[in-house]
Amino acid sequence: MPRLRDSDARRAAAPLIEEAAERSRVSMRTRLERLRVSWRSVLQVGVAAGAAWFFATEILGHQGAFFAPVAAIITLGLTITQRGRRAVEVALGVAVGILVGDLIVLEIGVGTAQLTVAINNSGGAAASAISAVLTSSSPNVLILQGSTTYNNIPSAGSAANNSPFSFFVQPTAICGETLPFSLTINYTGNGPHPVVFNFSIQTGGAGTFSHFAYAGAPVLVPLGDPAGVDVPFTVDGFTGTIAKLKFNIDGTTCTTVQGATTVGIDHSWAGDLILSLRSPTGRTVTVLSEAGGPFNSGNNFCQTILDDDAASSIENVTLNDAPFTGTFSPFQPLAAFSGDSPNGTWTLHAQDLVAADTGSVRAFSIDISSFGCD
């Protein structure tokens, strides 16, 4: 059988090796030529994508700016050789797409709200086969998932729904509107059923605060007079309704000196004082009632902020806390004003039921925020 000698094999392979080498050289030259021709476009696309991402995240505050650099790359990539007309066509197409998306969001909202409702079994026996149906009488609420079940609840026990309720709030709803809901619960066990619970959910959250201060002369609080005294002040120019309100007893220089004129309220026995705030609609909240108890002989209130979110109550102060500077929660929640229109005449009502001490209302204010909806 004839054999191919090594020299013959090398001679046969040489043309193939040379051809492969030549192709490699041509391919490398082609790649380098492409890079030489298109490096400006590559750099342009990179800079455009980076600039689009920076503008979307740092200027517009968009935290998930994935589409911005992608749109920049697509627009430039499709128009590298057709700058003018093609660029305008792609830009207009992107704009129309975004407009259509925004119109859809405006019509159906940005997503669903989910609701978990815990129920308590206050009866003397267990409840089983528990089911619940959520409804709303508001035309601005579209219930998407309105039924659920609960696990069996023993006496004095509680449980949350096994799957959350979900609903849309229509774009026609006014920001800050209170939405009514009814929850109908059926079960097997003692007592009448089904049971219906009515509750409401406020839309929106607190936005930027506006400050409104009393600018009148000091008003003496009459001693031992249950009728007390009214101190009116005006709020105007506020847009929307109240989302959150804070009440401030002001003052420039805080001191416990009796009769001090630089505090918000000077009073020689803080435990005697009762303050109530009344809105233009007639809602009234007692913000302070004998703070620290009737034996609190501390003097004056100065730079005292009453805020529902505060951890400590103004009612728990002591003599050593005078002049009670700081942030405290009020005697009654100021959330009672939520949803009110604040424009009009407000009234601070001050009472001192004991005739032995004296004081005056000098400086106070309220901070109001309207509802904000994203």
Secondary structure as a PSIPRED ss2 file (coil, helix, strand):
# PSIPRED VFORMAT (PSIPRED V4.0)

   1 M C   1.000  0.000  0.000
   2 P C   1.000  0.000  0.000
   3 R C   1.000  0.000  0.000
   4 L C   1.000  0.000  0.000
   5 R C   1.000  0.000  0.000
   6 D H   0.000  1.000  0.000
   7 S H   0.000  1.000  0.000
   8 D H   0.000  1.000  0.000
   9 A H   0.000  1.000  0.000
  10 R H   0.000  1.000  0.000
  11 R H   0.000  1.000  0.000
  12 A H   0.000  1.000  0.000
  13 A H   0.000  1.000  0.000
  14 A H   0.000  1.000  0.000
  15 P H   0.000  1.000  0.000
  16 L H   0.000  1.000  0.000
  17 I H   0.000  1.000  0.000
  18 E H   0.000  1.000  0.000
  19 E H   0.000  1.000  0.000
  20 A H   0.000  1.000  0.000
  21 A H   0.000  1.000  0.000
  22 E H   0.000  1.000  0.000
  23 R H   0.000  1.000  0.000
  24 S H   0.000  1.000  0.000
  25 R H   0.000  1.000  0.000
  26 V H   0.000  1.000  0.000
  27 S H   0.000  1.000  0.000
  28 M H   0.000  1.000  0.000
  29 R H   0.000  1.000  0.000
  30 T H   0.000  1.000  0.000
  31 R H   0.000  1.000  0.000
  32 L H   0.000  1.000  0.000
  33 E H   0.000  1.000  0.000
  34 R H   0.000  1.000  0.000
  35 L H   0.000  1.000  0.000
  36 R H   0.000  1.000  0.000
  37 V H   0.000  1.000  0.000
  38 S H   0.000  1.000  0.000
  39 W H   0.000  1.000  0.000
  40 R H   0.000  1.000  0.000
  41 S H   0.000  1.000  0.000
  42 V H   0.000  1.000  0.000
  43 L H   0.000  1.000  0.000
  44 Q H   0.000  1.000  0.000
  45 V H   0.000  1.000  0.000
  46 G H   0.000  1.000  0.000
  47 V H   0.000  1.000  0.000
  48 A H   0.000  1.000  0.000
  49 A H   0.000  1.000  0.000
  50 G H   0.000  1.000  0.000
  51 A H   0.000  1.000  0.000
  52 A H   0.000  1.000  0.000
  53 W H   0.000  1.000  0.000
  54 F H   0.000  1.000  0.000
  55 F H   0.000  1.000  0.000
  56 A H   0.000  1.000  0.000
  57 T H   0.000  1.000  0.000
  58 E H   0.000  1.000  0.000
  59 I H   0.000  1.000  0.000
  60 L C   1.000  0.000  0.000
  61 G C   1.000  0.000  0.000
  62 H C   1.000  0.000  0.000
  63 Q C   1.000  0.000  0.000
  64 G C   1.000  0.000  0.000
  65 A C   1.000  0.000  0.000
  66 F C   1.000  0.000  0.000
  67 F H   0.000  1.000  0.000
  68 A H   0.000  1.000  0.000
  69 P H   0.000  1.000  0.000
  70 V H   0.000  1.000  0.000
  71 A H   0.000  1.000  0.000
  72 A H   0.000  1.000  0.000
  73 I H   0.000  1.000  0.000
  74 I H   0.000  1.000  0.000
  75 T H   0.000  1.000  0.000
  76 L H   0.000  1.000  0.000
  77 G H   0.000  1.000  0.000
  78 L H   0.000  1.000  0.000
  79 T C   1.000  0.000  0.000
  80 I C   1.000  0.000  0.000
  81 T C   1.000  0.000  0.000
  82 Q C   1.000  0.000  0.000
  83 R C   1.000  0.000  0.000
  84 G H   0.000  1.000  0.000
  85 R H   0.000  1.000  0.000
  86 R H   0.000  1.000  0.000
  87 A H   0.000  1.000  0.000
  88 V H   0.000  1.000  0.000
  89 E H   0.000  1.000  0.000
  90 V H   0.000  1.000  0.000
  91 A H   0.000  1.000  0.000
  92 L H   0.000  1.000  0.000
  93 G H   0.000  1.000  0.000
  94 V H   0.000  1.000  0.000
  95 A H   0.000  1.000  0.000
  96 V H   0.000  1.000  0.000
  97 G H   0.000  1.000  0.000
  98 I H   0.000  1.000  0.000
  99 L H   0.000  1.000  0.000
 100 V H   0.000  1.000  0.000
 101 G H   0.000  1.000  0.000
 102 D H   0.000  1.000  0.000
 103 L H   0.000  1.000  0.000
 104 I H   0.000  1.000  0.000
 105 V H   0.000  1.000  0.000
 106 L H   0.000  1.000  0.000
 107 E H   0.000  1.000  0.000
 108 I H   0.000  1.000  0.000
 109 G C   1.000  0.000  0.000
 110 V C   1.000  0.000  0.000
 111 G C   1.000  0.000  0.000
 112 T C   1.000  0.000  0.000
 113 A E   0.000  0.000  1.000
 114 Q E   0.000  0.000  1.000
 115 L E   0.000  0.000  1.000
 116 T C   1.000  0.000  0.000
 117 V C   1.000  0.000  0.000
 118 A E   0.000  0.000  1.000
 119 I E   0.000  0.000  1.000
 120 N E   0.000  0.000  1.000
 121 N C   1.000  0.000  0.000
 122 S C   1.000  0.000  0.000
 123 G C   1.000  0.000  0.000
 124 G C   1.000  0.000  0.000
 125 A C   1.000  0.000  0.000
 126 A C   1.000  0.000  0.000
 127 A E   0.000  0.000  1.000
 128 S E   0.000  0.000  1.000
 129 A E   0.000  0.000  1.000
 130 I E   0.000  0.000  1.000
 131 S E   0.000  0.000  1.000
 132 A E   0.000  0.000  1.000
 133 V E   0.000  0.000  1.000
 134 L E   0.000  0.000  1.000
 135 T E   0.000  0.000  1.000
 136 S C   1.000  0.000  0.000
 137 S C   1.000  0.000  0.000
 138 S C   1.000  0.000  0.000
 139 P C   1.000  0.000  0.000
 140 N C   1.000  0.000  0.000
 141 V E   0.000  0.000  1.000
 142 L E   0.000  0.000  1.000
 143 I E   0.000  0.000  1.000
 144 L E   0.000  0.000  1.000
 145 Q E   0.000  0.000  1.000
 146 G C   1.000  0.000  0.000
 147 S E   0.000  0.000  1.000
 148 T E   0.000  0.000  1.000
 149 T E   0.000  0.000  1.000
 150 Y E   0.000  0.000  1.000
 151 N C   1.000  0.000  0.000
 152 N C   1.000  0.000  0.000
 153 I E   0.000  0.000  1.000
 154 P C   1.000  0.000  0.000
 155 S C   1.000  0.000  0.000
 156 A C   1.000  0.000  0.000
 157 G C   1.000  0.000  0.000
 158 S E   0.000  0.000  1.000
 159 A E   0.000  0.000  1.000
 160 A E   0.000  0.000  1.000
 161 N C   1.000  0.000  0.000
 162 N C   1.000  0.000  0.000
 163 S C   1.000  0.000  0.000
 164 P C   1.000  0.000  0.000
 165 F E   0.000  0.000  1.000
 166 S E   0.000  0.000  1.000
 167 F E   0.000  0.000  1.000
 168 F E   0.000  0.000  1.000
 169 V E   0.000  0.000  1.000
 170 Q C   1.000  0.000  0.000
 171 P C   1.000  0.000  0.000
 172 T C   1.000  0.000  0.000
 173 A C   1.000  0.000  0.000
 174 I C   1.000  0.000  0.000
 175 C C   1.000  0.000  0.000
 176 G C   1.000  0.000  0.000
 177 E C   1.000  0.000  0.000
 178 T E   0.000  0.000  1.000
 179 L E   0.000  0.000  1.000
 180 P E   0.000  0.000  1.000
 181 F E   0.000  0.000  1.000
 182 S E   0.000  0.000  1.000
 183 L E   0.000  0.000  1.000
 184 T E   0.000  0.000  1.000
 185 I E   0.000  0.000  1.000
 186 N E   0.000  0.000  1.000
 187 Y E   0.000  0.000  1.000
 188 T E   0.000  0.000  1.000
 189 G C   1.000  0.000  0.000
 190 N C   1.000  0.000  0.000
 191 G C   1.000  0.000  0.000
 192 P C   1.000  0.000  0.000
 193 H C   1.000  0.000  0.000
 194 P C   1.000  0.000  0.000
 195 V E   0.000  0.000  1.000
 196 V E   0.000  0.000  1.000
 197 F E   0.000  0.000  1.000
 198 N E   0.000  0.000  1.000
 199 F E   0.000  0.000  1.000
 200 S E   0.000  0.000  1.000
 201 I E   0.000  0.000  1.000
 202 Q E   0.000  0.000  1.000
 203 T C   1.000  0.000  0.000
 204 G C   1.000  0.000  0.000
 205 G E   0.000  0.000  1.000
 206 A E   0.000  0.000  1.000
 207 G E   0.000  0.000  1.000
 208 T E   0.000  0.000  1.000
 209 F E   0.000  0.000  1.000
 210 S E   0.000  0.000  1.000
 211 H E   0.000  0.000  1.000
 212 F E   0.000  0.000  1.000
 213 A E   0.000  0.000  1.000
 214 Y C   1.000  0.000  0.000
 215 A C   1.000  0.000  0.000
 216 G C   1.000  0.000  0.000
 217 A C   1.000  0.000  0.000
 218 P C   1.000  0.000  0.000
 219 V E   0.000  0.000  1.000
 220 L E   0.000  0.000  1.000
 221 V C   1.000  0.000  0.000
 222 P C   1.000  0.000  0.000
 223 L E   0.000  0.000  1.000
 224 G C   1.000  0.000  0.000
 225 D E   0.000  0.000  1.000
 226 P E   0.000  0.000  1.000
 227 A E   0.000  0.000  1.000
 228 G E   0.000  0.000  1.000
 229 V E   0.000  0.000  1.000
 230 D E   0.000  0.000  1.000
 231 V E   0.000  0.000  1.000
 232 P E   0.000  0.000  1.000
 233 F E   0.000  0.000  1.000
 234 T E   0.000  0.000  1.000
 235 V E   0.000  0.000  1.000
 236 D C   1.000  0.000  0.000
 237 G C   1.000  0.000  0.000
 238 F C   1.000  0.000  0.000
 239 T C   1.000  0.000  0.000
 240 G C   1.000  0.000  0.000
 241 T C   1.000  0.000  0.000
 242 I E   0.000  0.000  1.000
 243 A E   0.000  0.000  1.000
 244 K E   0.000  0.000  1.000
 245 L E   0.000  0.000  1.000
 246 K E   0.000  0.000  1.000
 247 F E   0.000  0.000  1.000
 248 N E   0.000  0.000  1.000
 249 I E   0.000  0.000  1.000
 250 D C   1.000  0.000  0.000
 251 G E   0.000  0.000  1.000
 252 T C   1.000  0.000  0.000
 253 T C   1.000  0.000  0.000
 254 C C   1.000  0.000  0.000
 255 T C   1.000  0.000  0.000
 256 T C   1.000  0.000  0.000
 257 V C   1.000  0.000  0.000
 258 Q C   1.000  0.000  0.000
 259 G C   1.000  0.000  0.000
 260 A C   1.000  0.000  0.000
 261 T C   1.000  0.000  0.000
 262 T C   1.000  0.000  0.000
 263 V E   0.000  0.000  1.000
 264 G C   1.000  0.000  0.000
 265 I E   0.000  0.000  1.000
 266 D E   0.000  0.000  1.000
 267 H E   0.000  0.000  1.000
 268 S C   1.000  0.000  0.000
 269 W C   1.000  0.000  0.000
 270 A H   0.000  1.000  0.000
 271 G H   0.000  1.000  0.000
 272 D H   0.000  1.000  0.000
 273 L E   0.000  0.000  1.000
 274 I E   0.000  0.000  1.000
 275 L E   0.000  0.000  1.000
 276 S E   0.000  0.000  1.000
 277 L E   0.000  0.000  1.000
 278 R E   0.000  0.000  1.000
 279 S C   1.000  0.000  0.000
 280 P C   1.000  0.000  0.000
 281 T C   1.000  0.000  0.000
 282 G C   1.000  0.000  0.000
 283 R C   1.000  0.000  0.000
 284 T E   0.000  0.000  1.000
 285 V E   0.000  0.000  1.000
 286 T E   0.000  0.000  1.000
 287 V E   0.000  0.000  1.000
 288 L E   0.000  0.000  1.000
 289 S E   0.000  0.000  1.000
 290 E C   1.000  0.000  0.000
 291 A C   1.000  0.000  0.000
 292 G C   1.000  0.000  0.000
 293 G C   1.000  0.000  0.000
 294 P C   1.000  0.000  0.000
 295 F C   1.000  0.000  0.000
 296 N C   1.000  0.000  0.000
 297 S C   1.000  0.000  0.000
 298 G C   1.000  0.000  0.000
 299 N C   1.000  0.000  0.000
 300 N C   1.000  0.000  0.000
 301 F E   0.000  0.000  1.000
 302 C C   1.000  0.000  0.000
 303 Q C   1.000  0.000  0.000
 304 T E   0.000  0.000  1.000
 305 I E   0.000  0.000  1.000
 306 L E   0.000  0.000  1.000
 307 D C   1.000  0.000  0.000
 308 D C   1.000  0.000  0.000
 309 D C   1.000  0.000  0.000
 310 A C   1.000  0.000  0.000
 311 A C   1.000  0.000  0.000
 312 S C   1.000  0.000  0.000
 313 S E   0.000  0.000  1.000
 314 I H   0.000  1.000  0.000
 315 E H   0.000  1.000  0.000
 316 N H   0.000  1.000  0.000
 317 V C   1.000  0.000  0.000
 318 T C   1.000  0.000  0.000
 319 L H   0.000  1.000  0.000
 320 N H   0.000  1.000  0.000
 321 D H   0.000  1.000  0.000
 322 A C   1.000  0.000  0.000
 323 P C   1.000  0.000  0.000
 324 F C   1.000  0.000  0.000
 325 T C   1.000  0.000  0.000
 326 G E   0.000  0.000  1.000
 327 T E   0.000  0.000  1.000
 328 F E   0.000  0.000  1.000
 329 S E   0.000  0.000  1.000
 330 P C   1.000  0.000  0.000
 331 F C   1.000  0.000  0.000
 332 Q C   1.000  0.000  0.000
 333 P C   1.000  0.000  0.000
 334 L H   0.000  1.000  0.000
 335 A H   0.000  1.000  0.000
 336 A H   0.000  1.000  0.000
 337 F H   0.000  1.000  0.000
 338 S C   1.000  0.000  0.000
 339 G C   1.000  0.000  0.000
 340 D C   1.000  0.000  0.000
 341 S C   1.000  0.000  0.000
 342 P C   1.000  0.000  0.000
 343 N C   1.000  0.000  0.000
 344 G E   0.000  0.000  1.000
 345 T E   0.000  0.000  1.000
 346 W E   0.000  0.000  1.000
 347 T E   0.000  0.000  1.000
 348 L E   0.000  0.000  1.000
 349 H E   0.000  0.000  1.000
 350 A E   0.000  0.000  1.000
 351 Q E   0.000  0.000  1.000
 352 D E   0.000  0.000  1.000
 353 L C   1.000  0.000  0.000
 354 V C   1.000  0.000  0.000
 355 A C   1.000  0.000  0.000
 356 A C   1.000  0.000  0.000
 357 D C   1.000  0.000  0.000
 358 T C   1.000  0.000  0.000
 359 G E   0.000  0.000  1.000
 360 S E   0.000  0.000  1.000
 361 V E   0.000  0.000  1.000
 362 R C   1.000  0.000  0.000
 363 A C   1.000  0.000  0.000
 364 F E   0.000  0.000  1.000
 365 S E   0.000  0.000  1.000
 366 I E   0.000  0.000  1.000
 367 D E   0.000  0.000  1.000
 368 I E   0.000  0.000  1.000
 369 S E   0.000  0.000  1.000
 370 S E   0.000  0.000  1.000
 371 F E   0.000  0.000  1.000
 372 G E   0.000  0.000  1.000
 373 C C   1.000  0.000  0.000
 374 D C   1.000  0.000  0.000
